[in-house]
Amino acid sequence: MADGSQENKPKVVKTDAEWKAQLSPLQYNVARKAGTERAFSDNGHDRKEKGTYRCICCQTPLYHSDAKYNSGTGWPSFFAPIDKDAVAFREDRGLFSVRTEVICSTCHAHLGHVFEDGPRPTGLRFCMNGAAMQFEKEEE
């Protein structure tokens, strides 16, 4: 489906207790337990500033604002990662469907899912959880 690496062993490994100490309860649930935040609950979906979205767990650069667009879903959406190796993919078999989960290639944090209904140039919609990312504004 999308360019990017397949899941390998994480380069950043911490215990569950270490992740819980580092992250807020919402961030932990989303990034470490593959949860999903409520749509429109994070201000990242309508952020307009230029900058980089980093993994909340390990600070790996994941997406740049140049690839962000308003998908109308209430979650931050991008048409491509900042680098094809920044994210990895794994199959997510739910009760009623099979989706492609997007994870941080460095620490395997759950970021969201990718769908094939995005805009040009890739046709992909990386539908991310804002709680799984930290925004770093560009210097002007």
N, CA, C and O atoms as CSV, one atom per row, in Angstrom:
chain,resi,resn,atom,element,x,y,z
A,1,MET,N,N,0.831,-1.188,0.000
A,1,MET,CA,C,0.000,0.000,0.000
A,1,MET,C,C,0.873,1.247,0.000
A,1,MET,O,O,1.156,1.793,-1.067
A,2,ALA,N,N,1.297,1.703,1.144
A,2,ALA,CA,C,2.071,2.933,1.267
A,2,ALA,C,C,3.553,2.604,1.303
A,2,ALA,O,O,3.962,1.532,1.750
A,3,ASP,N,N,4.353,3.559,0.818
A,3,ASP,CA,C,5.787,3.390,0.988
A,3,ASP,C,C,6.090,3.465,2.466
A,3,ASP,O,O,5.365,4.104,3.228
A,4,GLY,N,N,7.140,2.824,2.861
A,4,GLY,CA,C,7.506,2.820,4.279
A,4,GLY,C,C,7.999,1.451,4.650
A,4,GLY,O,O,7.809,0.484,3.913
A,5,SER,N,N,8.616,1.376,5.766
A,5,SER,CA,C,9.188,0.113,6.192
A,5,SER,C,C,8.128,-0.773,6.810
A,5,SER,O,O,7.121,-0.304,7.340
A,6,GLN,N,N,8.375,-2.033,6.730
A,6,GLN,CA,C,7.532,-2.984,7.439
A,6,GLN,C,C,8.008,-3.006,8.881
A,6,GLN,O,O,9.100,-2.535,9.200
A,7,GLU,N,N,7.195,-3.543,9.719
A,7,GLU,CA,C,7.504,-3.547,11.147
A,7,GLU,C,C,8.761,-4.362,11.440
A,7,GLU,O,O,8.865,-5.519,11.033
A,8,ASN,N,N,9.692,-3.768,12.130
A,8,ASN,CA,C,10.889,-4.429,12.632
A,8,ASN,C,C,10.923,-4.217,14.132
A,8,ASN,O,O,9.996,-3.645,14.706
A,9,LYS,N,N,11.991,-4.678,14.767
A,9,LYS,CA,C,12.108,-4.467,16.211
A,9,LYS,C,C,12.300,-2.983,16.496
A,9,LYS,O,O,13.020,-2.304,15.764
A,10,PRO,N,N,11.664,-2.466,17.556
A,10,PRO,CA,C,11.816,-1.041,17.877
A,10,PRO,C,C,13.242,-0.719,18.312
A,10,PRO,O,O,13.920,-1.545,18.922
A,11,LYS,N,N,13.689,0.507,17.986
A,11,LYS,CA,C,15.022,0.965,18.380
A,11,LYS,C,C,15.002,1.601,19.766
A,11,LYS,O,O,16.031,1.670,20.438
A,12,VAL,N,N,13.830,2.065,20.192
A,12,VAL,CA,C,13.650,2.628,21.530
A,12,VAL,C,C,12.721,1.695,22.287
A,12,VAL,O,O,11.572,1.496,21.892
A,13,VAL,N,N,13.222,1.124,23.375
A,13,VAL,CA,C,12.433,0.171,24.160
A,13,VAL,C,C,12.405,0.645,25.611
A,13,VAL,O,O,13.448,0.925,26.202
A,14,LYS,N,N,11.209,0.730,26.175
A,14,LYS,CA,C,11.037,1.097,27.580
A,14,LYS,C,C,10.026,0.149,28.200
A,14,LYS,O,O,9.248,-0.494,27.495
A,15,THR,N,N,10.042,0.069,29.506
A,15,THR,CA,C,9.042,-0.747,30.196
A,15,THR,C,C,7.708,-0.007,30.184
A,15,THR,O,O,7.650,1.196,29.933
A,16,ASP,N,N,6.653,-0.740,30.459
A,16,ASP,CA,C,5.330,-0.139,30.550
A,16,ASP,C,C,5.317,0.965,31.613
A,16,ASP,O,O,4.722,2.022,31.406
A,17,ALA,N,N,5.967,0.720,32.734
A,17,ALA,CA,C,6.025,1.716,33.810
A,17,ALA,C,C,6.744,2.987,33.345
A,17,ALA,O,O,6.336,4.094,33.697
A,18,GLU,N,N,7.802,2.833,32.562
A,18,GLU,CA,C,8.526,4.001,32.049
A,18,GLU,C,C,7.654,4.809,31.090
A,18,GLU,O,O,7.646,6.038,31.145
A,19,TRP,N,N,6.918,4.121,30.209
A,19,TRP,CA,C,6.019,4.829,29.289
A,19,TRP,C,C,4.935,5.559,30.076
A,19,TRP,O,O,4.615,6.706,29.764
A,20,LYS,N,N,4.370,4.914,31.088
A,20,LYS,CA,C,3.314,5.543,31.893
A,20,LYS,C,C,3.831,6.785,32.618
A,20,LYS,O,O,3.098,7.763,32.767
A,21,ALA,N,N,5.075,6.756,33.067
A,21,ALA,CA,C,5.662,7.904,33.762
A,21,ALA,C,C,5.932,9.065,32.800
A,21,ALA,O,O,5.865,10.229,33.194
A,22,GLN,N,N,6.232,8.749,31.556
A,22,GLN,CA,C,6.585,9.761,30.558
A,22,GLN,C,C,5.363,10.421,29.921
A,22,GLN,O,O,5.402,11.606,29.589
A,23,LEU,N,N,4.286,9.668,29.750
A,23,LEU,CA,C,3.135,10.118,28.968
A,23,LEU,C,C,1.925,10.429,29.840
A,23,LEU,O,O,1.798,9.915,30.951
A,24,SER,N,N,1.043,11.272,29.328
A,24,SER,CA,C,-0.239,11.498,30.004
A,24,SER,C,C,-1.088,10.235,29.830
A,24,SER,O,O,-0.778,9.411,28.970
A,25,PRO,N,N,-2.140,10.062,30.615
A,25,PRO,CA,C,-2.994,8.881,30.436
A,25,PRO,C,C,-3.543,8.748,29.010
A,25,PRO,O,O,-3.590,7.642,28.472
A,26,LEU,N,N,-3.958,9.858,28.396
A,26,LEU,CA,C,-4.464,9.795,27.017
A,26,LEU,C,C,-3.355,9.404,26.050
A,26,LEU,O,O,-3.553,8.533,25.203
A,27,GLN,N,N,-2.196,10.036,26.167
A,27,GLN,CA,C,-1.073,9.708,25.290
A,27,GLN,C,C,-0.679,8.244,25.427
A,27,GLN,O,O,-0.415,7.576,24.427
A,28,TYR,N,N,-0.639,7.746,26.647
A,28,TYR,CA,C,-0.290,6.345,26.888
A,28,TYR,C,C,-1.317,5.420,26.234
A,28,TYR,O,O,-0.945,4.466,25.551
A,29,ASN,N,N,-2.598,5.695,26.440
A,29,ASN,CA,C,-3.645,4.852,25.867
A,29,ASN,C,C,-3.576,4.822,24.342
A,29,ASN,O,O,-3.723,3.763,23.731
A,30,VAL,N,N,-3.356,5.973,23.737
A,30,VAL,CA,C,-3.297,6.045,22.276
A,30,VAL,C,C,-2.002,5.426,21.752
A,30,VAL,O,O,-2.038,4.505,20.936
A,31,ALA,N,N,-0.866,5.929,22.216
A,31,ALA,CA,C,0.422,5.539,21.635
A,31,ALA,C,C,0.903,4.149,22.027
A,31,ALA,O,O,1.509,3.458,21.208
A,32,ARG,N,N,0.646,3.726,23.255
A,32,ARG,CA,C,1.184,2.440,23.706
A,32,ARG,C,C,0.149,1.319,23.694
A,32,ARG,O,O,0.518,0.145,23.644
A,33,LYS,N,N,-1.149,1.661,23.740
A,33,LYS,CA,C,-2.211,0.645,23.789
A,33,LYS,C,C,-3.101,0.672,22.548
A,33,LYS,O,O,-4.156,0.038,22.522
A,34,ALA,N,N,-2.673,1.411,21.519
A,34,ALA,CA,C,-3.374,1.484,20.227
A,34,ALA,C,C,-4.800,2.003,20.355
A,34,ALA,O,O,-5.706,1.557,19.651
A,35,GLY,N,N,-4.982,2.958,21.271
A,35,GLY,CA,C,-6.289,3.583,21.415
A,35,GLY,C,C,-6.516,4.630,20.340
A,35,GLY,O,O,-5.639,4.902,19.520
A,36,THR,N,N,-7.700,5.211,20.357
A,36,THR,CA,C,-8.047,6.284,19.429
A,36,THR,C,C,-8.696,7.409,20.218
A,36,THR,O,O,-9.628,7.187,20.990
A,37,GLU,N,N,-8.191,8.619,20.014
A,37,GLU,CA,C,-8.811,9.769,20.660
A,37,GLU,C,C,-10.106,10.120,19.925
A,37,GLU,O,O,-10.289,9.754,18.763
A,38,ARG,N,N,-10.994,10.825,20.607
A,38,ARG,CA,C,-12.240,11.255,19.976
A,38,ARG,C,C,-11.943,12.257,18.862
A,38,ARG,O,O,-11.042,13.087,18.987
A,39,ALA,N,N,-12.699,12.173,17.784
A,39,ALA,CA,C,-12.568,13.131,16.686
A,39,ALA,C,C,-12.785,14.546,17.213
A,39,ALA,O,O,-13.622,14.776,18.085
A,40,PHE,N,N,-12.021,15.484,16.671
A,40,PHE,CA,C,-12.100,16.906,17.011
A,40,PHE,C,C,-11.705,17.215,18.457
A,40,PHE,O,O,-11.935,18.329,18.926
A,41,SER,N,N,-11.110,16.246,19.179
A,41,SER,CA,C,-10.733,16.484,20.574
A,41,SER,C,C,-9.333,17.068,20.710
A,41,SER,O,O,-8.973,17.565,21.777
A,42,ASP,N,N,-8.543,17.016,19.647
A,42,ASP,CA,C,-7.177,17.533,19.678
A,42,ASP,C,C,-7.093,18.716,18.726
A,42,ASP,O,O,-7.673,18.676,17.641
A,43,ASN,N,N,-6.386,19.761,19.112
A,43,ASN,CA,C,-6.303,20.929,18.235
A,43,ASN,C,C,-5.405,20.700,17.024
A,43,ASN,O,O,-5.315,21.579,16.168
A,44,GLY,N,N,-4.751,19.572,16.924
A,44,GLY,CA,C,-3.878,19.293,15.790
A,44,GLY,C,C,-4.599,19.163,14.471
A,44,GLY,O,O,-4.000,19.388,13.420
A,45,HIS,N,N,-5.870,18.806,14.495
A,45,HIS,CA,C,-6.586,18.607,13.236
A,45,HIS,C,C,-6.777,19.905,12.461
A,45,HIS,O,O,-6.883,19.872,11.235
A,46,ASP,N,N,-6.823,21.048,13.144
A,46,ASP,CA,C,-7.019,22.313,12.431
A,46,ASP,C,C,-5.845,23.283,12.586
A,46,ASP,O,O,-5.985,24.476,12.317
A,47,ARG,N,N,-4.708,22.778,13.013
A,47,ARG,CA,C,-3.510,23.617,13.166
A,47,ARG,C,C,-3.045,24.075,11.783
A,47,ARG,O,O,-2.991,23.285,10.841
A,48,LYS,N,N,-2.710,25.369,11.677
A,48,LYS,CA,C,-2.299,25.943,10.395
A,48,LYS,C,C,-0.813,26.314,10.348
A,48,LYS,O,O,-0.279,26.554,9.266
A,49,GLU,N,N,-0.138,26.366,11.501
A,49,GLU,CA,C,1.265,26.787,11.522
A,49,GLU,C,C,2.156,25.797,10.768
A,49,GLU,O,O,1.837,24.614,10.640
A,50,LYS,N,N,3.275,26.317,10.279
A,50,LYS,CA,C,4.290,25.484,9.639
A,50,LYS,C,C,5.124,24.819,10.720
A,50,LYS,O,O,5.468,25.441,11.725
A,51,GLY,N,N,5.447,23.551,10.505
A,51,GLY,CA,C,6.281,22.861,11.465
A,51,GLY,C,C,6.297,21.367,11.261
A,51,GLY,O,O,5.819,20.845,10.254
A,52,THR,N,N,6.864,20.687,12.251
A,52,THR,CA,C,7.062,19.244,12.198
A,52,THR,C,C,6.275,18.573,13.312
A,52,THR,O,O,6.250,19.045,14.448
A,53,TYR,N,N,5.637,17.472,12.969
A,53,TYR,CA,C,4.921,16.646,13.942
A,53,TYR,C,C,5.845,15.490,14.318
A,53,TYR,O,O,6.263,14.717,13.457
A,54,ARG,N,N,6.162,15.378,15.613
A,54,ARG,CA,C,7.085,14.361,16.110
A,54,ARG,C,C,6.343,13.329,16.950
A,54,ARG,O,O,5.278,13.608,17.500
A,55,CYS,N,N,6.918,12.141,17.039
A,55,CYS,CA,C,6.361,11.088,17.882
A,55,CYS,C,C,6.373,11.558,19.333
A,55,CYS,O,O,7.393,12.050,19.816
A,56,ILE,N,N,5.262,11.414,20.024
A,56,ILE,CA,C,5.151,11.840,21.422
A,56,ILE,C,C,6.050,11.010,22.337
A,56,ILE,O,O,6.438,11.467,23.413
A,57,CYS,N,N,6.377,9.803,21.912
A,57,CYS,CA,C,7.175,8.903,22.757
A,57,CYS,C,C,8.677,9.078,22.588
A,57,CYS,O,O,9.416,9.058,23.572
A,58,CYS,N,N,9.140,9.252,21.338
A,58,CYS,CA,C,10.594,9.252,21.108
A,58,CYS,C,C,11.101,10.462,20.327
A,58,CYS,O,O,12.300,10.568,20.065
A,59,GLN,N,N,10.206,11.374,19.952
A,59,GLN,CA,C,10.557,12.609,19.246
A,59,GLN,C,C,11.026,12.405,17.803
A,59,GLN,O,O,11.578,13.331,17.210
A,60,THR,N,N,10.824,11.237,17.232
A,60,THR,CA,C,11.162,11.022,15.824
A,60,THR,C,C,10.296,11.933,14.954
A,60,THR,O,O,9.081,11.975,15.143
A,61,PRO,N,N,10.892,12.668,13.999
A,61,PRO,CA,C,10.080,13.468,13.074
A,61,PRO,C,C,9.225,12.543,12.199
A,61,PRO,O,O,9.741,11.619,11.570
A,62,LEU,N,N,7.918,12.801,12.170
A,62,LEU,CA,C,6.992,11.930,11.440
A,62,LEU,C,C,6.380,12.596,10.212
A,62,LEU,O,O,6.385,12.025,9.121
A,63,TYR,N,N,5.858,13.797,10.392
A,63,TYR,CA,C,5.144,14.495,9.321
A,63,TYR,C,C,5.501,15.971,9.347
A,63,TYR,O,O,5.800,16.532,10.401
A,64,HIS,N,N,5.465,16.597,8.167
A,64,HIS,CA,C,5.654,18.043,8.074
A,64,HIS,C,C,4.322,18.672,7.695
A,64,HIS,O,O,3.506,18.058,7.008
A,65,SER,N,N,4.113,19.888,8.142
A,65,SER,CA,C,2.855,20.585,7.868
A,65,SER,C,C,2.589,20.757,6.373
A,65,SER,O,O,1.435,20.924,5.977
A,66,ASP,N,N,3.628,20.722,5.533
A,66,ASP,CA,C,3.429,20.834,4.085
A,66,ASP,C,C,2.618,19.666,3.525
A,66,ASP,O,O,2.011,19.794,2.462
A,67,ALA,N,N,2.599,18.534,4.222
A,67,ALA,CA,C,1.851,17.357,3.769
A,67,ALA,C,C,0.516,17.211,4.500
A,67,ALA,O,O,-0.184,16.215,4.321
A,68,LYS,N,N,0.164,18.194,5.318
A,68,LYS,CA,C,-1.076,18.137,6.109
A,68,LYS,C,C,-2.220,18.749,5.314
A,68,LYS,O,O,-2.026,19.705,4.563
A,69,TYR,N,N,-3.406,18.191,5.485
A,69,TYR,CA,C,-4.591,18.751,4.841
A,69,TYR,C,C,-5.812,18.483,5.713
A,69,TYR,O,O,-5.770,17.647,6.616
A,70,ASN,N,N,-6.893,19.197,5.436
A,70,ASN,CA,C,-8.131,19.030,6.201
A,70,ASN,C,C,-8.966,17.935,5.551
A,70,ASN,O,O,-9.556,18.138,4.490
A,71,SER,N,N,-9.012,16.784,6.190
A,71,SER,CA,C,-9.776,15.650,5.656
A,71,SER,C,C,-11.227,15.686,6.112
A,71,SER,O,O,-12.057,14.924,5.616
A,72,GLY,N,N,-11.534,16.572,7.060
A,72,GLY,CA,C,-12.887,16.658,7.585
A,72,GLY,C,C,-13.227,15.576,8.595
A,72,GLY,O,O,-14.376,15.464,9.020
A,73,THR,N,N,-12.233,14.776,8.986
A,73,THR,CA,C,-12.480,13.649,9.893
A,73,THR,C,C,-12.375,14.031,11.362
A,73,THR,O,O,-12.894,13.325,12.227
A,74,GLY,N,N,-11.701,15.154,11.652
A,74,GLY,CA,C,-11.481,15.542,13.039
A,74,GLY,C,C,-10.178,15.036,13.610
A,74,GLY,O,O,-9.902,15.227,14.794
A,75,TRP,N,N,-9.363,14.386,12.777
A,75,TRP,CA,C,-8.033,13.940,13.178
A,75,TRP,C,C,-7.025,14.577,12.237
A,75,TRP,O,O,-7.348,14.822,11.075
A,76,PRO,N,N,-5.806,14.852,12.706
A,76,PRO,CA,C,-4.775,15.370,11.812
A,76,PRO,C,C,-4.536,14.376,10.674
A,76,PRO,O,O,-4.338,13.184,10.908
A,77,SER,N,N,-4.558,14.888,9.436
A,77,SER,CA,C,-4.391,14.027,8.265
A,77,SER,C,C,-3.275,14.549,7.381
A,77,SER,O,O,-3.116,15.757,7.200
A,78,PHE,N,N,-2.512,13.628,6.838
A,78,PHE,CA,C,-1.360,13.940,6.002
A,78,PHE,C,C,-1.397,13.043,4.772
A,78,PHE,O,O,-1.947,11.943,4.822
A,79,PHE,N,N,-0.809,13.511,3.653
A,79,PHE,CA,C,-0.763,12.653,2.473
A,79,PHE,C,C,0.554,11.891,2.359
A,79,PHE,O,O,0.689,11.019,1.501
A,80,ALA,N,N,1.532,12.212,3.221
A,80,ALA,CA,C,2.809,11.489,3.202
A,80,ALA,C,C,3.581,11.771,4.485
A,80,ALA,O,O,3.463,12.856,5.054
A,81,PRO,N,N,4.375,10.795,4.948
A,81,PRO,CA,C,5.257,11.049,6.091
A,81,PRO,C,C,6.432,11.920,5.664
A,81,PRO,O,O,6.676,12.110,4.473
A,82,ILE,N,N,7.153,12.443,6.642
A,82,ILE,CA,C,8.297,13.312,6.376
A,82,ILE,C,C,9.404,12.544,5.645
A,82,ILE,O,O,10.156,13.116,4.856
A,83,ASP,N,N,9.489,11.254,5.920
A,83,ASP,CA,C,10.450,10.347,5.292
A,83,ASP,C,C,9.792,8.973,5.256
A,83,ASP,O,O,9.107,8.594,6.206
A,84,LYS,N,N,9.986,8.230,4.184
A,84,LYS,CA,C,9.304,6.932,4.060
A,84,LYS,C,C,9.680,5.959,5.170
A,84,LYS,O,O,8.917,5.039,5.462
A,85,ASP,N,N,10.838,6.143,5.791
A,85,ASP,CA,C,11.265,5.243,6.862
A,85,ASP,C,C,10.879,5.738,8.257
A,85,ASP,O,O,11.203,5.089,9.251
A,86,ALA,N,N,10.195,6.873,8.341
A,86,ALA,CA,C,9.782,7.409,9.647
A,86,ALA,C,C,8.666,6.582,10.271
A,86,ALA,O,O,8.547,6.506,11.493
A,87,VAL,N,N,7.854,5.965,9.426
A,87,VAL,CA,C,6.728,5.166,9.905
A,87,VAL,C,C,6.826,3.752,9.356
A,87,VAL,O,O,7.499,3.496,8.358
A,88,ALA,N,N,6.143,2.849,10.026
A,88,ALA,CA,C,6.052,1.457,9.579
A,88,ALA,C,C,4.580,1.064,9.628
A,88,ALA,O,O,3.750,1.781,10.187
A,89,PHE,N,N,4.276,-0.068,9.044
A,89,PHE,CA,C,2.885,-0.491,8.920
A,89,PHE,C,C,2.699,-1.903,9.437
A,89,PHE,O,O,3.602,-2.736,9.365
A,90,ARG,N,N,1.506,-2.154,9.960
A,90,ARG,CA,C,1.144,-3.520,10.312
A,90,ARG,C,C,-0.364,-3.680,10.132
A,90,ARG,O,O,-1.131,-2.722,10.227
A,91,GLU,N,N,-0.750,-4.892,9.876
A,91,GLU,CA,C,-2.162,-5.191,9.666
A,91,GLU,C,C,-2.925,-5.073,10.977
A,91,GLU,O,O,-2.479,-5.562,12.015
A,92,ASP,N,N,-4.067,-4.427,10.919
A,92,ASP,CA,C,-4.936,-4.245,12.080
A,92,ASP,C,C,-6.264,-4.927,11.763
A,92,ASP,O,O,-7.088,-4.398,11.018
A,93,ARG,N,N,-6.454,-6.103,12.339
A,93,ARG,CA,C,-7.688,-6.863,12.095
A,93,ARG,C,C,-8.698,-6.539,13.182
A,93,ARG,O,O,-8.582,-7.000,14.317
A,94,GLY,N,N,-9.690,-5.739,12.815
A,94,GLY,CA,C,-10.757,-5.384,13.743
A,94,GLY,C,C,-11.904,-6.367,13.629
A,94,GLY,O,O,-11.828,-7.354,12.898
A,95,LEU,N,N,-12.950,-6.086,14.350
A,95,LEU,CA,C,-14.116,-6.954,14.355
A,95,LEU,C,C,-14.778,-7.023,12.988
A,95,LEU,O,O,-15.226,-8.089,12.567
A,96,PHE,N,N,-14.842,-5.880,12.285
A,96,PHE,CA,C,-15.567,-5.829,11.021
A,96,PHE,C,C,-14.709,-5.471,9.815
A,96,PHE,O,O,-15.213,-5.459,8.692
A,97,SER,N,N,-13.438,-5.182,10.015
A,97,SER,CA,C,-12.617,-4.771,8.878
A,97,SER,C,C,-11.139,-5.028,9.142
A,97,SER,O,O,-10.713,-5.276,10.270
A,98,VAL,N,N,-10.382,-4.957,8.062
A,98,VAL,CA,C,-8.926,-5.032,8.140
A,98,VAL,C,C,-8.403,-3.675,7.687
A,98,VAL,O,O,-8.737,-3.200,6.601
A,99,ARG,N,N,-7.580,-3.058,8.530
A,99,ARG,CA,C,-7.010,-1.761,8.202
A,99,ARG,C,C,-5.494,-1.852,8.282
A,99,ARG,O,O,-4.939,-2.844,8.753
A,100,THR,N,N,-4.841,-0.804,7.817
A,100,THR,CA,C,-3.393,-0.714,7.922
A,100,THR,C,C,-3.046,0.278,9.022
A,100,THR,O,O,-3.285,1.480,8.900
A,101,GLU,N,N,-2.475,-0.252,10.101
A,101,GLU,CA,C,-2.057,0.581,11.224
A,101,GLU,C,C,-0.732,1.251,10.887
A,101,GLU,O,O,0.129,0.646,10.248
A,102,VAL,N,N,-0.568,2.493,11.314
A,102,VAL,CA,C,0.678,3.235,11.148
A,102,VAL,C,C,1.318,3.358,12.522
A,102,VAL,O,O,0.681,3.794,13.481
A,103,ILE,N,N,2.593,2.967,12.607
A,103,ILE,CA,C,3.341,3.064,13.857
A,103,ILE,C,C,4.637,3.829,13.623
A,103,ILE,O,O,5.128,3.901,12.496
A,104,CYS,N,N,5.180,4.394,14.677
A,104,CYS,CA,C,6.494,5.031,14.614
A,104,CYS,C,C,7.526,3.937,14.389
A,104,CYS,O,O,7.537,2.939,15.108
A,105,SER,N,N,8.384,4.112,13.411
A,105,SER,CA,C,9.377,3.074,13.126
A,105,SER,C,C,10.457,2.996,14.203
A,105,SER,O,O,11.154,1.986,14.296
A,106,THR,N,N,10.608,4.040,15.016
A,106,THR,CA,C,11.637,4.047,16.051
A,106,THR,C,C,11.201,3.347,17.330
A,106,THR,O,O,11.951,2.542,17.882
A,107,CYS,N,N,9.984,3.648,17.812
A,107,CYS,CA,C,9.562,3.096,19.110
A,107,CYS,C,C,8.273,2.271,19.043
A,107,CYS,O,O,7.816,1.743,20.057
A,108,HIS,N,N,7.695,2.165,17.851
A,108,HIS,CA,C,6.462,1.403,17.613
A,108,HIS,C,C,5.238,1.989,18.303
A,108,HIS,O,O,4.293,1.262,18.609
A,109,ALA,N,N,5.246,3.290,18.550
A,109,ALA,CA,C,4.042,3.940,19.071
A,109,ALA,C,C,2.944,3.861,18.022
A,109,ALA,O,O,3.201,4.045,16.832
A,110,HIS,N,N,1.729,3.590,18.461
A,110,HIS,CA,C,0.572,3.615,17.562
A,110,HIS,C,C,0.286,5.066,17.213
A,110,HIS,O,O,0.131,5.904,18.101
A,111,LEU,N,N,0.215,5.364,15.914
A,111,LEU,CA,C,-0.049,6.727,15.457
A,111,LEU,C,C,-1.454,6.883,14.899
A,111,LEU,O,O,-2.104,7.907,15.114
A,112,GLY,N,N,-1.919,5.876,14.189
A,112,GLY,CA,C,-3.226,5.942,13.546
A,112,GLY,C,C,-3.316,4.894,12.457
A,112,GLY,O,O,-2.792,3.790,12.599
A,113,HIS,N,N,-3.989,5.249,11.356
A,113,HIS,CA,C,-4.172,4.323,10.238
A,113,HIS,C,C,-3.983,5.069,8.927
A,113,HIS,O,O,-4.099,6.293,8.874
A,114,VAL,N,N,-3.690,4.322,7.872
A,114,VAL,CA,C,-3.569,4.913,6.540
A,114,VAL,C,C,-4.650,4.316,5.647
A,114,VAL,O,O,-4.933,3.119,5.695
A,115,PHE,N,N,-5.249,5.188,4.826
A,115,PHE,CA,C,-6.327,4.799,3.925
A,115,PHE,C,C,-5.993,5.270,2.512
A,115,PHE,O,O,-5.217,6.209,2.334
A,116,GLU,N,N,-6.572,4.628,1.524
A,116,GLU,CA,C,-6.289,4.956,0.124
A,116,GLU,C,C,-7.331,5.905,-0.457
A,116,GLU,O,O,-7.756,5.731,-1.599
A,117,ASP,N,N,-7.742,6.896,0.308
A,117,ASP,CA,C,-8.731,7.867,-0.172
A,117,ASP,C,C,-8.238,9.300,0.011
A,117,ASP,O,O,-9.035,10.222,0.185
A,118,GLY,N,N,-6.924,9.477,-0.028
A,118,GLY,CA,C,-6.332,10.795,0.193
A,118,GLY,C,C,-6.139,11.576,-1.090
A,118,GLY,O,O,-6.456,11.093,-2.177
A,119,PRO,N,N,-5.617,12.789,-0.958
A,119,PRO,CA,C,-5.411,13.663,-2.118
A,119,PRO,C,C,-4.130,13.320,-2.878
A,119,PRO,O,O,-3.330,12.489,-2.448
A,120,ARG,N,N,-3.965,13.973,-3.998
A,120,ARG,CA,C,-2.704,13.874,-4.733
A,120,ARG,C,C,-1.623,14.545,-3.898
A,120,ARG,O,O,-1.965,15.433,-3.117
A,121,PRO,N,N,-0.401,14.205,-3.995
A,121,PRO,CA,C,0.155,13.354,-5.033
A,121,PRO,C,C,0.175,11.864,-4.696
A,121,PRO,O,O,0.492,11.057,-5.570
A,122,THR,N,N,-0.150,11.468,-3.468
A,122,THR,CA,C,-0.003,10.053,-3.087
A,122,THR,C,C,-1.307,9.270,-3.127
A,122,THR,O,O,-1.290,8.051,-3.299
A,123,GLY,N,N,-2.431,9.948,-2.971
A,123,GLY,CA,C,-3.712,9.247,-2.867
A,123,GLY,C,C,-3.917,8.591,-1.515
A,123,GLY,O,O,-4.850,7.809,-1.335
A,124,LEU,N,N,-3.044,8.909,-0.558
A,124,LEU,CA,C,-3.125,8.298,0.773
A,124,LEU,C,C,-3.599,9.314,1.804
A,124,LEU,O,O,-3.342,10.512,1.688
A,125,ARG,N,N,-4.295,8.807,2.812
A,125,ARG,CA,C,-4.719,9.624,3.952
A,125,ARG,C,C,-4.168,8.984,5.212
A,125,ARG,O,O,-4.685,7.971,5.683
A,126,PHE,N,N,-3.118,9.580,5.754
A,126,PHE,CA,C,-2.564,9.142,7.029
A,126,PHE,C,C,-3.391,9.836,8.102
A,126,PHE,O,O,-3.180,11.015,8.385
A,127,CYS,N,N,-4.320,9.117,8.693
A,127,CYS,CA,C,-5.244,9.642,9.699
A,127,CYS,C,C,-4.626,9.377,11.073
A,127,CYS,O,O,-4.669,8.254,11.576
A,128,MET,N,N,-4.054,10.420,11.672
A,128,MET,CA,C,-3.254,10.267,12.873
A,128,MET,C,C,-3.986,10.759,14.117
A,128,MET,O,O,-4.867,11.615,14.037
A,129,ASN,N,N,-3.617,10.216,15.242
A,129,ASN,CA,C,-4.096,10.690,16.538
A,129,ASN,C,C,-3.204,11.844,16.976
A,129,ASN,O,O,-1.985,11.692,17.061
A,130,GLY,N,N,-3.803,12.991,17.251
A,130,GLY,CA,C,-3.017,14.129,17.719
A,130,GLY,C,C,-2.293,13.842,19.023
A,130,GLY,O,O,-1.215,14.386,19.266
A,131,ALA,N,N,-2.872,12.992,19.865
A,131,ALA,CA,C,-2.259,12.651,21.153
A,131,ALA,C,C,-0.974,11.850,20.988
A,131,ALA,O,O,-0.192,11.743,21.932
A,132,ALA,N,N,-0.746,11.290,19.816
A,132,ALA,CA,C,0.457,10.496,19.567
A,132,ALA,C,C,1.599,11.333,19.007
A,132,ALA,O,O,2.693,10.823,18.764
A,133,MET,N,N,1.334,12.632,18.802
A,133,MET,CA,C,2.341,13.490,18.192
A,133,MET,C,C,2.521,14.782,18.974
A,133,MET,O,O,1.617,15.241,19.672
A,134,GLN,N,N,3.702,15.352,18.840
A,134,GLN,CA,C,4.022,16.655,19.421
A,134,GLN,C,C,4.387,17.578,18.272
A,134,GLN,O,O,5.200,17.213,17.423
A,135,PHE,N,N,3.800,18.767,18.230
A,135,PHE,CA,C,4.067,19.721,17.158
A,135,PHE,C,C,5.230,20.623,17.526
A,135,PHE,O,O,5.290,21.161,18.631
A,136,GLU,N,N,6.151,20.782,16.588
A,136,GLU,CA,C,7.293,21.687,16.759
A,136,GLU,C,C,7.190,22.761,15.689
A,136,GLU,O,O,7.407,22.495,14.506
A,137,LYS,N,N,6.861,23.970,16.107
A,137,LYS,CA,C,6.666,25.080,15.175
A,137,LYS,C,C,7.989,25.492,14.546
A,137,LYS,O,O,9.024,25.525,15.211
A,138,GLU,N,N,7.939,25.811,13.235
A,138,GLU,CA,C,9.127,26.285,12.529
A,138,GLU,C,C,9.473,27.691,12.982
A,138,GLU,O,O,8.594,28.506,13.261
A,139,GLU,N,N,10.761,27.959,13.049
A,139,GLU,CA,C,11.227,29.320,13.335
A,139,GLU,C,C,10.961,30.175,12.111
A,139,GLU,O,O,11.141,29.727,10.979
A,140,GLU,N,N,10.534,31.399,12.342
A,140,GLU,CA,C,10.244,32.290,11.204
A,140,GLU,C,C,11.418,33.131,10.837
A,140,GLU,O,O,11.337,33.930,9.904
